[in-house]
Each structure stands twice: as structure tokens, then as C-alpha cells.
Amino acid sequence: MTKTCIGCGSPLQTTDKKAPGYINEKVLEKSLYCERCFKITHYGEATIIDKQQDVNLLIKEINKTKYPCIYLVDSLTLTKNHLALINSIKTKIYLVLTKKDLLPKSVKDKKLINYIKENYNIKENIFVVSSKKMYNINELINKLKKDNVKNIYVIGYTNSGKSSLINSFLKSVGKISNITTSIVPNTTTENINIDLNSNLKIIDTPGFINKNSIVNYIDIKEYKSLLPKKEIKPKIYTLKQGFMIEVSNILRIENNTNEKVDLIFYLNNDLKYTKMKVERNSNLKTLPKIEVTIDDSTDIVIEDVGFIKTPKQGKITIYTVNENIITKRNKMI
């Protein structure tokens, strides 16, 4: 019988170091983790495996089994693209907005839930959680129990918090999880069946790959430095005509209009902001640029990083690592 890694679900193998499930032959018999999961768990070393997940095959499996789904989305960077797959799923869906702990405390659950209802035509089974803070985890579990759910898939895009949610489920019933959690794509490579208790089995699945994620265009260490780690303290900047602002090494935003532009940044608190005149050159000005029209109903989302609220009308020029990481949505808060 082939052994599988208890962290990512991959069959353990000793031949290809770059493939999922690799483990040195000398420790194969005693090892529970593949080499990659062992390094992530014990040393914080993360590497990306280039494995394309077949989303259509997974959805076909879900529809065939008729098991319901927990569908996770990152509440910070939610856009319509993250919810597009919902229409393909024919079973019952519990939509879970994760990472509530990163949003300012002034943002209430009811506001987020109403935002989903008004913008995405999803009317029920919406939950707002923080796995890190164990916030609303028991409420979600109790809802599954009330609905007599016996088997449930956990699905979502990479870094939406799937493994963290499952770990919080296990913690809530006094169990220790072996699932590997990481910010990198393809951390979970195969379905993993987990018995939460005698009545509920959870099926952890590989994350959907977001082709627009910034992780596709920068190295993993820089990506880690961009991710918020605690409650975001919004930063407000006003750009007069002919001024611009640079955010670390990822964004240069210019105001080339005749009006002042206000920008409210919901990003990692530790990022560096530099405000200066537009004529000042920098390395960021060599990056691809996008012309963006903004107004008081707009958020500018930086995929997998955060968003910028724009309280007034205007036009801005954004230079960044790739134009695909920039998305507009109706304002969330």
C-alpha cells in the first residue's frame, strides 16, 4: 500500500525531488511527511510545486457525490472572479469569508454579509470567520450539525485559508491537526479525508490556482513580506495634481489629473509609503502601467495582498509588477 503524506495528501515517492510527495529513501519507512511539508512545518521553508489542478474534475466529483461544500474566500481581496465557480457547483454551498481578524474591528459581520447579498446574489449560508482567532468556528460547525451534514468538501483558491479552517475545526473538538498550512500555491496536492468526529467527515482539496495572484510575479520571500499579519490600520493619502505615491516595491500610483485624489490603503501595516512629485523617476516606473478611473463606489484590489478605497472621483496611473493583479470592485466598506 502506498504511503501518503499526512500534510499535503501526496503519495510518498523517492525518485523525483521536484514532484509532490518526495522523501529521501533512507527515511521513507518512518516518515509521515514528504520532505516539502516537513520543511514547511519545522523550518518555515516554502517551495512552489508546479502542478496544475483540474478544477473541472474536482467540481465534477463534487456534483457526482452530491456532498455539500464549504467555499472559502479571502474577505480582504474578494472579487467576482473568486466566486465565478459557484455557478458550476450543484450542491449546497456554505460561503465562508475568512481572515476577519485582518479587517478593522469597525467592519462588522453584518456589513460583509450584506455586501455579499447585494453584489453577488448569494442570500443564505454566509459566514464570517477568523481561524486564527477561532472566531465563529463553532457557529459554522453547529450549522453543519443542524443541517445533518455527514460529508463536506472544503474548497477555495490558494491562500483563502482552507487548511487553517480545518485546523481550527479540529482544535474546536480537541484534536491535533497534521495538515500543512502555507501561503504558497499547491500546499495541499491531493484530497485529504479527515474525520472531525463520528458524524462528520471533511474532505480537504487542493486550492484553485489564481492566475492573477501577485505570487506569480515576485519571489516567495517578497510575497510573504506583503501579506498582512494582524489587524490592518488604514493609511490615508491625498495626492495633489502632479504627485504620486510608491508602496514598497509593488505599486507606484500617479495623479495626473487636475483634481486631488484621496486613497485609503488597506494593506500590510509594515509596508513603506513614499510620496513625491511625478517627475521623480524610480525602478517602479519601468513596470507595466494601467490607467484607472475611480469614484466613491470603487475599491482597487491588489490580488492576494489587499485593497485601496477611493472616496472621490478621479483618474490615476498605476505601475505594478503585472496589470493582471489589479481588479476593481464595488466598495466593500
C-alpha positions as CSV (number, residue, x, y, z in Angstrom):
1,M,0.0,0.0,0.0
2,T,1.4,3.4,-1.0
3,K,2.0,5.8,1.9
4,T,0.7,9.3,1.6
5,C,2.0,12.5,3.2
6,I,-0.3,13.4,6.1
7,G,0.4,17.1,5.5
8,C,-0.5,17.5,1.8
9,G,-2.0,14.2,0.8
10,S,0.6,13.3,-1.9
11,P,1.7,9.7,-2.3
12,L,5.2,9.5,-0.9
13,Q,7.9,8.8,-3.6
14,T,11.7,8.7,-3.6
15,T,12.6,9.4,-7.3
16,D,11.7,13.0,-8.2
17,K,12.8,15.8,-5.8
18,K,10.7,18.4,-7.8
19,A,7.5,16.3,-7.7
20,P,4.9,16.2,-5.0
21,G,5.5,13.7,-2.2
22,Y,9.3,13.4,-2.5
23,I,11.1,11.9,0.5
24,N,14.6,10.6,0.9
25,E,14.6,6.8,0.6
26,K,16.5,6.4,3.9
27,V,13.6,7.8,5.9
28,L,10.7,6.6,3.9
29,E,9.6,3.9,6.3
30,K,9.5,6.1,9.4
31,S,8.4,9.4,7.8
32,L,4.8,10.7,7.9
33,Y,5.5,13.9,5.9
34,C,7.0,14.5,2.5
35,E,10.3,16.5,2.5
36,R,8.5,19.7,1.4
37,C,5.8,19.5,4.2
38,F,8.5,18.6,6.8
39,K,10.5,21.8,5.9
40,I,7.4,24.0,5.8
41,T,6.2,22.7,9.2
42,H,9.6,22.7,11.1
43,Y,11.6,25.3,9.3
44,G,9.2,27.6,7.6
45,E,10.8,26.9,4.2
46,A,8.3,27.1,1.4
47,T,8.7,26.0,-2.2
48,I,6.2,26.1,-5.0
49,I,5.3,22.9,-6.8
50,D,4.3,23.4,-10.4
51,K,1.2,21.2,-10.5
52,Q,-1.9,22.2,-12.4
53,Q,-5.1,21.3,-10.5
54,D,-8.0,20.1,-12.6
55,V,-10.8,22.4,-11.3
56,N,-13.4,20.9,-13.6
57,L,-12.6,17.4,-12.5
58,L,-13.0,18.4,-8.8
59,I,-16.3,20.1,-9.4
60,K,-17.5,17.1,-11.4
61,E,-16.6,14.9,-8.4
62,I,-18.4,17.2,-6.0
63,N,-21.6,17.2,-8.2
64,K,-21.4,13.4,-8.5
65,T,-21.2,12.7,-4.8
66,K,-23.7,15.5,-4.1
67,Y,-21.8,16.3,-0.9
68,P,-22.1,20.0,0.2
69,C,-19.2,22.4,0.1
70,I,-17.6,25.0,2.3
71,Y,-16.4,27.6,-0.2
72,L,-13.8,29.9,1.2
73,V,-12.9,33.4,0.0
74,D,-10.4,35.8,1.5
75,S,-12.6,38.7,2.8
76,L,-9.8,41.2,2.2
77,T,-9.4,40.7,-1.6
78,L,-12.8,39.2,-2.6
79,T,-13.8,39.9,-6.2
80,K,-16.4,38.4,-8.5
81,N,-13.6,36.3,-10.1
82,H,-13.2,34.4,-6.8
83,L,-16.9,33.5,-6.8
84,A,-17.3,32.6,-10.5
85,L,-17.0,28.9,-9.9
86,I,-20.1,28.8,-7.6
87,N,-22.4,28.6,-10.6
88,S,-20.8,25.3,-11.6
89,I,-21.4,23.7,-8.3
90,K,-24.8,22.0,-8.0
91,T,-24.7,21.0,-4.3
92,K,-25.4,23.1,-1.2
93,I,-22.7,25.7,-0.6
94,Y,-21.7,27.3,2.7
95,L,-19.8,30.5,1.8
96,V,-17.2,31.4,4.3
97,L,-15.4,34.8,4.4
98,T,-12.1,34.2,6.1
99,K,-9.4,36.3,7.8
100,K,-11.9,38.6,9.6
101,D,-9.1,39.4,12.1
102,L,-7.2,41.3,9.4
103,L,-10.0,43.8,8.7
104,P,-10.5,46.8,11.1
105,K,-12.7,45.9,14.1
106,S,-15.2,48.6,12.9
107,V,-16.1,46.3,9.9
108,K,-19.0,44.3,11.3
109,D,-20.1,40.8,10.1
110,K,-23.5,42.1,9.1
111,K,-21.9,44.6,6.7
112,L,-19.8,42.0,5.0
113,I,-22.7,39.6,4.7
114,N,-25.0,42.3,3.2
115,Y,-22.2,43.2,0.8
116,I,-22.2,39.6,-0.5
117,K,-26.0,39.5,-0.7
118,E,-26.2,42.8,-2.6
119,N,-23.3,42.3,-5.0
120,Y,-23.2,38.6,-5.7
121,N,-26.8,37.3,-5.4
122,I,-25.9,34.9,-2.6
123,K,-28.7,35.1,0.0
124,E,-28.0,32.4,2.7
125,N,-25.4,30.3,4.4
126,I,-22.8,33.1,4.6
127,F,-20.4,33.0,7.5
128,V,-17.6,35.4,8.5
129,V,-14.7,33.7,10.4
130,S,-11.2,34.0,11.7
131,S,-9.4,30.7,12.0
132,K,-6.5,32.4,13.8
133,K,-8.9,33.8,16.5
134,M,-11.3,30.8,16.4
135,Y,-14.0,33.4,15.6
136,N,-17.4,32.0,14.6
137,I,-15.8,28.5,14.1
138,N,-18.3,26.8,16.5
139,E,-21.2,28.6,14.8
140,L,-20.2,27.1,11.5
141,I,-19.8,23.7,12.9
142,N,-23.1,23.9,14.7
143,K,-24.8,24.9,11.4
144,L,-23.4,21.8,9.7
145,K,-24.6,19.7,12.6
146,K,-28.1,21.2,12.4
147,D,-28.2,20.6,8.7
148,N,-27.2,16.9,9.3
149,V,-24.1,17.2,7.1
150,K,-22.1,13.9,7.1
151,N,-19.5,14.6,4.4
152,I,-18.4,18.0,3.2
153,Y,-15.8,19.3,0.8
154,V,-13.6,22.4,1.7
155,I,-12.8,24.3,-1.4
156,G,-11.4,27.7,-2.4
157,Y,-8.5,29.5,-4.0
158,T,-4.9,29.2,-2.8
159,N,-4.3,31.2,0.4
160,S,-8.0,31.5,1.1
161,G,-7.5,29.7,4.4
162,K,-8.7,26.2,3.8
163,S,-6.2,24.3,5.8
164,S,-6.3,26.9,8.6
165,L,-10.1,26.5,8.8
166,I,-9.8,22.7,9.0
167,N,-7.1,23.0,11.7
168,S,-9.5,25.3,13.7
169,F,-12.3,22.7,13.3
170,L,-10.0,20.0,14.7
171,K,-8.9,22.3,17.5
172,S,-12.5,23.0,18.4
173,V,-13.0,19.3,19.2
174,G,-9.7,18.8,20.9
175,K,-7.8,17.2,18.1
176,I,-4.4,18.0,16.7
177,S,-4.1,18.6,13.0
178,N,-1.3,17.3,10.8
179,I,-2.4,19.3,7.7
180,T,0.4,21.5,6.4
181,T,-0.5,25.2,6.2
182,S,1.4,27.6,4.0
183,I,0.9,30.7,1.8
184,V,2.3,29.0,-1.3
185,P,0.2,27.5,-4.1
186,N,-0.3,23.7,-4.2
187,T,0.4,23.2,-0.5
188,T,-2.3,20.6,-0.5
189,T,-1.8,18.5,-3.6
190,E,-4.4,15.7,-3.2
191,N,-7.8,15.3,-1.4
192,I,-7.3,14.5,2.3
193,N,-10.2,12.9,4.2
194,I,-10.4,14.0,7.8
195,D,-12.9,12.6,10.4
196,L,-13.8,15.5,12.6
197,N,-16.0,13.3,14.7
198,S,-18.1,10.1,14.3
199,N,-20.7,12.2,12.4
200,L,-18.7,14.4,10.1
201,K,-16.0,13.8,7.5
202,I,-14.2,16.8,6.0
203,I,-12.6,16.5,2.5
204,D,-9.7,19.0,2.2
205,T,-9.0,19.7,-1.5
206,P,-6.1,21.3,-3.5
207,G,-6.6,25.1,-3.8
208,F,-7.7,26.6,-7.1
209,I,-4.8,28.5,-8.7
210,N,-5.4,32.2,-9.1
211,K,-3.6,33.2,-12.3
212,N,-3.9,36.9,-11.3
213,S,-2.2,36.4,-7.9
214,I,0.9,38.6,-7.3
215,V,2.7,35.4,-6.1
216,N,3.1,34.5,-9.8
217,Y,5.2,37.6,-10.5
218,I,7.5,38.0,-7.4
219,D,9.6,35.7,-5.3
220,I,8.1,33.9,-2.3
221,K,10.1,35.8,0.3
222,E,8.8,39.2,-1.0
223,Y,5.3,37.8,-1.3
224,K,5.4,36.8,2.4
225,S,6.5,40.3,3.4
226,L,3.4,41.8,1.7
227,L,0.8,39.7,3.5
228,P,-1.0,41.3,6.5
229,K,-0.3,39.5,9.7
230,K,-2.6,41.5,12.1
231,E,-5.5,43.9,12.1
232,I,-5.0,46.5,9.3
233,K,-4.7,50.1,10.2
234,P,-5.9,52.0,7.1
235,K,-3.5,54.7,5.8
236,I,-4.9,57.7,4.1
237,Y,-3.1,59.8,1.5
238,T,-4.1,62.8,-0.6
239,L,-2.4,63.2,-3.9
240,K,-2.4,66.7,-5.5
241,Q,-2.0,67.1,-9.2
242,G,1.4,66.0,-10.3
243,F,2.2,63.9,-7.2
244,M,2.5,60.2,-6.7
245,I,3.0,57.6,-4.1
246,E,5.0,54.4,-4.1
247,V,4.2,51.4,-1.9
248,S,7.2,49.3,-1.1
249,N,8.4,47.6,-4.4
250,I,5.0,46.8,-5.8
251,L,3.0,49.9,-6.6
252,R,3.5,53.4,-8.0
253,I,0.3,55.4,-8.2
254,E,0.4,58.8,-10.0
255,N,-2.3,61.5,-10.1
256,N,-2.1,63.1,-13.5
257,T,-5.5,64.9,-13.3
258,N,-6.4,68.5,-12.3
259,E,-8.1,67.3,-9.1
260,K,-6.9,66.0,-5.8
261,V,-7.2,62.2,-5.3
262,D,-7.8,60.6,-2.0
263,L,-6.6,57.0,-1.4
264,I,-7.2,54.8,1.6
265,F,-4.8,51.8,1.8
266,Y,-5.9,48.5,3.4
267,L,-2.5,46.7,3.2
268,N,0.1,45.2,5.5
269,N,0.8,47.8,8.2
270,D,4.6,47.4,7.7
271,L,4.8,48.4,4.1
272,K,6.7,51.5,3.2
273,Y,5.0,54.5,1.6
274,T,6.9,57.2,-0.2
275,K,5.1,60.4,-1.5
276,M,6.8,62.6,-4.1
277,K,6.4,64.5,-7.4
278,V,5.5,62.6,-10.5
279,E,8.7,63.7,-12.3
280,R,10.8,61.7,-9.9
281,N,11.8,58.5,-11.6
282,S,12.3,55.1,-9.9
283,N,12.6,51.5,-10.8
284,L,8.9,51.1,-10.5
285,K,8.3,53.4,-13.5
286,T,9.7,50.7,-15.7
287,L,6.9,48.3,-14.7
288,P,3.7,47.8,-16.7
289,K,1.1,50.6,-16.2
290,I,-2.6,50.8,-16.0
291,E,-4.9,53.8,-16.3
292,V,-7.7,53.5,-13.7
293,T,-10.8,55.6,-13.4
294,I,-12.0,55.8,-9.8
295,D,-15.1,57.1,-7.9
296,D,-16.7,57.0,-4.5
297,S,-18.1,53.5,-5.1
298,T,-14.8,51.9,-6.1
299,D,-12.2,49.6,-4.4
300,I,-9.0,48.8,-6.2
301,V,-8.0,45.2,-5.3
302,I,-4.4,44.0,-5.4
303,E,-4.8,40.3,-5.8
304,D,-3.9,38.4,-2.6
305,V,-2.4,41.5,-1.0
306,G,-5.2,44.0,-0.1
307,F,-7.2,46.8,-1.5
308,I,-7.4,50.6,-1.9
309,K,-10.6,52.5,-1.2
310,T,-11.2,55.6,-3.4
311,P,-13.6,58.1,-1.8
312,K,-13.6,60.6,-4.7
313,Q,-13.8,60.6,-8.5
314,G,-10.5,60.8,-10.4
315,K,-8.1,59.1,-12.7
316,I,-4.8,57.6,-11.7
317,T,-2.0,55.7,-13.3
318,I,-0.8,52.5,-11.5
319,Y,2.6,50.9,-12.2
320,T,2.9,47.4,-10.8
321,V,4.5,44.0,-11.4
322,N,1.7,42.9,-13.7
323,E,-1.5,44.6,-14.8
324,N,-3.5,41.4,-14.1
325,I,-3.1,41.8,-10.3
326,I,-5.2,44.9,-10.3
327,T,-9.0,44.5,-10.2
328,K,-11.9,46.9,-9.5
329,R,-14.9,46.0,-7.4
330,N,-17.8,47.9,-5.7
331,K,-16.6,49.3,-2.5
332,M,-16.8,46.8,0.4
333,I,-16.6,49.1,3.5
